[in-house]
Amino acid sequence: MRKFDTKVQHLKYKVLREVARFAWQDSLLDNILRIPEIIVPGKIPTMRCCVYKERAILTERVKLAMGGSIDKPNVIQVIDIACDECPAAGYDVTDSCRGCLAHRCEDVCPRGAISFDHNYVAHIDKSKCIECGRCAKVCPYNAITNRKRPCQAACKIKAISISSDGVAKIDDDKCISCGACVYQCPFGAITDKSYILNVIDLIKNSENNTKYKVFAVVAPSISSQFTYAKLGQVISGLKELGFFTVVEAALGADMVAYAEAKELYEKGFLTSSCCPAFVSYINSAFPALKEHISHNLSPMASIAKYIKDTHENVKVVFIGPCTAKKAEVRLKTVRPYVDSALTFEELQALFDSRDIDITSLGEDVLDNASYFGRIFARSGGLTDAVAQGLKEHGFNDFELKACTCDGIEECKTALLRKSKGVLPANFIEGMACEGGCIGGAGCLTHGEKNRAQVDKYGKEALEKTISDAISLLK
């Protein structure tokens, strides 16, 4: 069974695997330059025009796998040398143009960018075009099309532009680190920084100090990943890697749902705080709504805080589908509790860097959250959990009017309506990725089947209510 959706993911994984392999052996610095040749041996190119360009790009991938430059703090980065294959973006006239007499396209163009050749076929002067799209709207033959690059099409908040030399450029002030562009770029020219070396250092230090323990906090969407093995084998694999124990972030979700229900009841209106990309979007694009963001930490941070409050000499590593979590762990409100974050892609690389075949391992147990905490992984799960939290608190006089936003476009619509005072909802569940966390850029696989897996996993929980789950913390 395939471990990844795309070959781009597989290439990224191979770089991470080799970086990790040498890091475990304390020989990374001696072998950095060898990694591109290991991945692309010989003289025959497999992806680009020549093997030398392939290796040059792989060298940049190695740098990002090692954490990237501290001068570029954004988790999401463009590999400039790899971003050269996409056609020029913007409006183009196709061969559907009939050279009509109406010339509506010319009439509506505010910059005089449209002219006609001797066959009366329209042409667009790119130096004048401002990409307003008016010409495309009035063409009776739909002969003018807007050719967007995959990264631009994926970025619904318009944080990506194209520079004068044709390279994608990310506006760090707008970027919410959701990673949609990372997953959609067909050439892997946009990718996320990895902190896999930090995690390896934490584990190696714990192996050298028996009083020092590293806890893995896994996102509930793990139930839809590593489909070639059983979940219990994944948990065994984490312990084989050197993690002391594995805790569900879903237990933190139970904590958040219970507290968020109470906060919603007291305030009357709330936006969720679980998705870091959604919270970042509110802060950057809708600052007037910041006061309505739930004051609860995310499930990841909530359970990590509990772990550190109740254990000594502990480090916490979050493992999930989300590139934005790598930005969240750097926030001053989260930094004391979560020491690093990995994606599922990076976890697969860690397994293979130590030659751990999880399918050969026995099944360990992961069972310390409720059904409601586990379904946080998919869109609508948080709303269901908050509704349950209101019920368990006994707030029967409060009518939940939730607006469930599946993807950042729906989040934008809801926030715009709220800012204009025309949103009837009293709770906004914001998920930046379509489908929720199961659609995160750091997933091994994406798809509707993942939702069914999450619901199935939720129904297997021993704790049937939120109160039952959080009572385990007392």
C-alpha positions in Angstrom: 0.0 0.0 0.0 1.3 3.5 -0.9 2.4 5.6 2.1 2.0 8.9 0.4 -0.5 10.6 -1.9 2.1 12.1 -4.3 5.6 11.7 -5.5 6.5 15.1 -4.3 5.7 14.0 -0.7 7.8 10.9 -1.3 10.7 13.0 -2.4 10.4 15.3 0.6 10.2 12.2 2.8 13.4 10.7 1.4 15.3 13.9 2.2 14.0 13.9 5.8 14.8 10.2 6.2 18.4 10.6 5.1 18.9 13.7 7.3 17.4 11.9 10.3 19.5 8.7 9.6 22.8 10.6 9.7 21.6 12.6 12.8 20.9 9.4 14.8 24.5 8.4 13.9 26.0 11.8 14.9 27.4 12.1 11.4 25.1 14.6 9.7 27.7 17.3 9.3 30.1 14.9 7.6 27.4 13.7 5.2 25.3 16.7 4.3 26.8 17.0 0.8 26.3 13.3 0.2 22.5 13.3 0.7 21.6 14.7 -2.7 23.8 12.1 -4.4 22.2 9.3 -2.3 18.7 10.3 -3.4 19.7 11.0 -7.1 22.6 8.6 -7.8 24.4 8.4 -11.2 24.3 10.9 -14.1 20.8 10.4 -15.4 18.2 13.0 -14.2 14.8 11.7 -13.0 12.9 14.9 -12.4 14.7 17.9 -14.0 16.7 18.9 -17.0 20.0 17.7 -15.5 21.2 15.8 -12.5 23.1 18.8 -11.3 20.0 20.9 -11.0 18.2 18.1 -9.2 21.0 17.9 -6.7 21.1 21.7 -6.3 17.4 21.7 -5.4 17.9 18.7 -3.1 20.6 20.7 -1.3 18.0 23.4 -0.5 15.6 20.7 0.6 18.3 19.4 3.0 18.7 22.9 4.5 15.0 23.2 5.2 14.9 19.6 6.6 17.6 20.8 9.0 15.4 23.8 10.2 16.2 26.3 7.5 17.6 29.8 8.0 16.8 31.7 11.2 16.6 34.9 9.1 13.5 33.5 7.5 11.1 32.8 10.4 8.1 31.7 8.3 7.5 27.9 8.5 6.5 27.9 4.8 9.3 28.6 2.4 9.8 28.9 -1.4 12.8 27.0 -3.0 13.5 29.6 -5.6 15.6 27.4 -7.9 12.7 24.8 -8.0 10.1 27.4 -8.9 10.7 27.7 -12.6 8.4 25.3 -14.4 5.0 26.9 -14.1 3.7 29.0 -17.0 3.2 32.7 -16.5 0.1 33.4 -14.5 -2.7 35.8 -15.5 -5.3 36.3 -18.2 -4.7 34.8 -21.6 -6.6 34.7 -24.9 -7.2 31.1 -26.0 -7.7 29.7 -29.5 -11.5 30.0 -28.8 -11.3 33.7 -29.8 -13.3 34.1 -33.0 -12.1 37.6 -33.9 -15.7 39.0 -33.4 -16.7 42.5 -34.3 -18.1 43.5 -30.9 -14.7 43.8 -29.1 -16.4 43.9 -25.7 -13.1 42.8 -24.2 -11.4 45.9 -25.5 -14.2 48.2 -24.4 -14.2 47.1 -20.8 -10.4 47.0 -20.3 -9.5 50.0 -18.0 -5.8 50.0 -19.1 -6.0 49.5 -22.9 -4.2 46.2 -22.6 -6.1 44.4 -25.4 -5.2 44.7 -29.0 -6.0 42.7 -32.2 -3.8 41.2 -34.9 -4.5 41.0 -38.6 -6.9 38.1 -38.1 -8.8 40.2 -35.5 -7.7 37.9 -32.7 -7.4 39.5 -29.3 -4.0 39.7 -27.5 -3.3 40.9 -23.9 -0.3 43.1 -23.2 0.9 41.7 -19.9 2.8 44.9 -19.1 -0.5 46.8 -19.0 -2.9 44.1 -17.7 -3.9 44.5 -14.0 -5.8 41.2 -14.0 -9.1 42.7 -13.1 -10.9 40.0 -15.2 -13.4 42.2 -16.8 -12.5 41.0 -20.3 -13.1 37.4 -19.4 -16.5 38.2 -18.0 -17.8 39.8 -21.1 -16.3 37.5 -23.8 -19.2 35.7 -25.4 -17.0 32.7 -26.3 -15.3 32.3 -22.9 -12.1 32.7 -24.9 -10.2 34.5 -22.1 -9.1 32.4 -19.2 -7.4 33.2 -16.0 -4.4 30.9 -15.6 -3.4 30.7 -12.0 -0.5 28.9 -10.6 -1.4 26.0 -8.3 0.1 27.7 -5.3 -1.9 30.9 -5.9 -5.1 28.9 -6.5 -4.5 27.0 -3.2 -3.8 30.1 -1.2 -7.3 31.4 -0.5 -6.0 34.4 1.5 -3.9 35.7 -1.4 -0.6 35.5 0.5 1.2 34.4 -2.7 2.3 36.6 -5.6 4.7 36.1 -8.5 7.8 38.1 -8.6 9.2 39.8 -11.7 11.5 36.8 -12.3 8.6 34.4 -12.2 9.2 32.9 -8.7 6.4 32.5 -6.2 6.7 35.0 -3.3 5.0 34.6 0.1 3.8 37.6 2.1 4.8 36.5 5.6 2.4 39.1 7.1 -0.5 37.4 5.4 0.6 33.8 5.5 -1.1 31.6 8.1 1.2 28.6 7.6 -1.7 26.3 6.7 0.5 24.6 4.1 -2.2 24.4 1.3 0.4 25.7 -1.2 2.9 23.1 0.0 0.5 20.2 -0.7 -0.6 21.6 -4.1 2.7 22.7 -5.6 3.4 20.0 -8.3 7.1 20.6 -8.2 7.5 20.8 -4.4 9.0 24.3 -4.8 7.1 25.4 -1.7 7.7 23.4 1.5 7.6 23.6 5.2 10.6 23.8 7.5 11.3 20.7 9.5 12.4 20.5 13.2 13.1 16.8 13.0 16.6 17.4 14.3 15.3 19.0 17.4 13.1 16.0 18.1 16.1 13.6 17.5 18.2 15.6 20.0 15.4 15.4 22.6 15.1 11.6 22.2 18.9 11.1 22.2 19.3 13.3 25.3 16.5 11.3 27.1 18.3 8.0 26.3 21.4 9.4 27.9 19.5 10.6 31.0 17.1 8.2 32.6 15.4 11.0 34.6 14.5 12.8 31.4 11.4 11.7 29.5 9.9 12.7 26.1 6.2 12.5 25.7 4.6 12.2 22.3 1.2 13.9 22.0 -0.5 12.6 18.8 -3.4 14.3 17.0 -6.6 12.4 16.7 -6.3 12.4 12.9 -3.6 9.8 13.3 -6.4 7.3 13.1 -6.7 8.1 9.4 -3.0 7.9 8.7 -0.4 5.0 8.4 -3.2 3.0 6.7 -0.7 0.2 5.9 -0.5 -0.7 9.6 -2.7 -0.8 12.6 -2.9 2.2 15.0 -1.6 0.1 17.9 1.5 -0.7 15.8 2.1 3.1 15.2 2.0 3.6 19.0 4.5 0.8 19.5 6.7 2.4 16.8 6.7 5.7 18.7 7.9 4.0 21.8 10.5 2.1 19.7 11.8 5.4 18.5 12.4 6.4 22.1 9.3 8.2 23.3 8.5 7.4 26.9 4.8 7.3 26.4 2.1 8.5 23.9 -0.8 10.7 24.9 -3.8 11.7 22.8 -4.2 15.3 21.9 -7.9 14.4 21.9 -7.8 14.4 25.6 -6.7 18.0 25.4 -9.7 18.5 23.0 -12.0 17.2 25.7 -10.5 19.7 28.1 -11.0 22.5 25.5 -14.6 21.5 24.6 -15.6 21.5 28.2 -14.0 24.9 29.0 -15.0 26.4 25.7 -18.7 25.5 26.3 -18.5 27.4 29.6 -16.8 30.4 28.0 -19.4 30.5 25.2 -22.2 30.4 27.7 -20.7 33.3 29.7 -19.8 35.5 26.7 -22.6 34.7 24.3 -20.3 34.7 21.2 -17.0 32.9 20.5 -14.7 31.9 17.8 -12.7 28.7 18.2 -9.0 28.6 19.2 -8.1 25.1 18.1 -6.8 25.7 14.6 -3.7 27.9 14.7 -4.1 28.9 11.1 -7.6 30.1 11.7 -6.5 32.1 14.8 -3.6 33.6 12.8 -6.1 34.6 10.1 -8.3 36.5 12.5 -5.3 38.2 14.0 -4.0 39.4 10.7 -7.1 40.0 8.6 -9.9 40.7 11.2 -8.1 42.3 14.2 -11.4 43.8 15.5 -12.6 40.2 16.2 -9.6 39.2 18.2 -11.5 39.8 21.5 -13.9 37.0 20.5 -11.3 34.3 20.1 -11.7 31.7 22.8 -9.1 32.2 25.6 -8.5 28.5 25.9 -5.3 27.1 24.6 -5.5 24.6 21.7 -5.9 20.9 22.5 -2.2 20.4 21.8 -1.2 23.1 24.3 -3.8 22.2 26.9 -2.8 18.6 27.2 0.9 19.5 27.1 0.4 22.0 29.9 -1.3 19.3 32.0 1.6 16.9 31.3 4.2 19.5 32.4 2.2 20.5 35.4 2.0 17.0 36.7 5.4 15.6 35.7 9.0 16.7 36.2 11.8 16.6 33.7 9.5 16.2 30.8 9.7 17.3 27.1 6.6 17.2 24.9 6.6 16.7 21.1 3.4 17.1 19.2 2.8 14.9 16.1 0.0 15.7 13.7 -1.1 16.8 10.2 -0.5 20.5 10.6 2.3 22.7 9.4 0.8 25.7 11.3 1.5 23.8 14.6 5.2 24.4 13.9 4.4 28.2 14.1 2.1 27.7 17.1 4.8 26.1 19.3 6.9 29.2 19.0 4.2 31.4 20.5 5.0 32.7 24.0 1.7 31.3 25.3 2.6 27.8 24.0 6.4 27.6 24.0 6.6 26.7 27.7 4.5 23.6 27.2 5.3 22.1 23.7 9.0 21.7 22.8 8.6 20.7 19.2 6.2 19.6 16.5 6.3 17.0 13.8 4.0 16.2 10.9 2.9 12.6 10.0 5.3 12.9 7.0 8.2 13.5 9.3 7.1 10.7 11.6 7.2 8.3 8.7 10.7 9.5 7.9 11.8 8.9 11.5 10.5 5.4 11.5 12.4 4.5 8.4 15.5 6.4 9.4 15.9 3.8 12.2 14.6 0.9 10.1 11.6 0.4 12.2 9.0 -1.6 10.4 5.9 -0.8 12.3 3.9 -3.6 10.6 6.1 -6.1 12.4 5.4 -4.7 15.9 2.8 -5.7 18.4 -0.1 -3.4 19.2 0.1 -0.9 22.0 -2.9 0.9 23.4 -4.0 4.5 22.9 -7.1 5.1 24.9 -7.5 8.2 27.0 -10.0 10.5 25.3 -13.7 10.5 24.6 -15.5 10.2 21.3 -16.1 14.0 21.3 -12.4 14.7 21.7 -11.4 12.4 18.9 -13.8 13.8 16.3 -12.1 17.2 16.6 -10.0 15.9 13.7 -12.7 16.5 11.2 -14.8 19.5 10.3 -17.9 19.8 12.5 -16.3 17.7 15.3 -15.6 20.7 17.5 -19.1 22.0 17.2 -20.5 18.6 18.2 -18.1 18.6 21.2 -19.1 22.1 22.3 -22.8 21.1 22.0 -22.0 18.1 24.2 -20.1 20.3 26.6 -23.0 22.7 27.0 -25.2 19.7 27.8 -22.8 18.2 30.3 -22.5 21.6 32.1 -26.3 21.7 32.3 -26.6 24.9 30.2 -29.9 23.8 28.8 -31.2 27.4 28.4 -28.4 28.3 25.9 -29.2 27.7 22.2 -26.1 26.9 20.3 -26.2 28.5 16.8 -22.9 27.3 15.3 -21.3 28.3 12.0 -19.1 25.4 11.0 -16.4 26.6 8.6 -14.8 23.9 6.4 -11.7 25.6 4.9 -10.3 29.1 5.1 -12.7 30.4 2.4 -15.7 29.6 4.5 -13.9 31.1 7.5 -13.4 34.3 5.6 -17.1 34.5 4.7 -18.2 33.9 8.2 -15.8 36.5 9.7 -16.8 39.1 7.1 -20.4 38.6 7.9 -19.7 38.8 11.6 -17.7 42.0 11.1 -20.7 43.5 9.3 -23.1 42.3 12.0 -25.1 40.0 9.8 -24.0 36.6 11.1 -26.8 34.9 13.1 -24.4 32.4 14.7 -23.1 32.7 18.2 -20.1 30.3 17.7 -17.7 30.0 14.8 -15.8 26.8 14.3 -12.9 27.7 12.1 -10.9 25.0 10.3 -8.4 26.4 7.8 -8.0 23.0 5.9 -10.8 21.6 4.0 -12.2 18.6 5.9 -10.6 19.8 9.0 -7.3 18.4 10.4 -7.6 15.3 8.2 -7.0 17.7 5.3 -3.7 19.1 6.8 -0.7 19.5 4.6 1.4 17.2 6.8 -0.9 14.2 6.3 0.4 11.1 4.5 -3.0 10.7 2.8 -5.9 13.0 2.1 -9.5 12.1 1.3 -13.1 11.6 2.4 -12.3 8.1 3.7 -10.2 9.8 6.4 -13.4 11.3 7.9 -15.0 7.8 8.2 -11.8 6.5 9.9 -11.9 9.4 12.5 -15.6 8.7 13.3 -14.9 5.0 13.6 -11.9 5.7 15.9 -14.1 8.1 18.0 -16.7 5.4 18.5 -14.1 3.0 19.9 -13.4 5.3 22.8 -14.0 3.8 26.2 -14.9 7.2 27.7 -18.3 8.0 26.2 -18.7 11.6 27.6 -16.3 14.5 27.9 -16.7 14.5 31.7 -15.7 10.8 31.8 -12.5 11.6 29.9 -11.4 14.7 31.8 -12.1 12.9 35.1 -9.1 10.8 34.3 -7.0 13.9 34.9 -8.0 14.3 38.5 
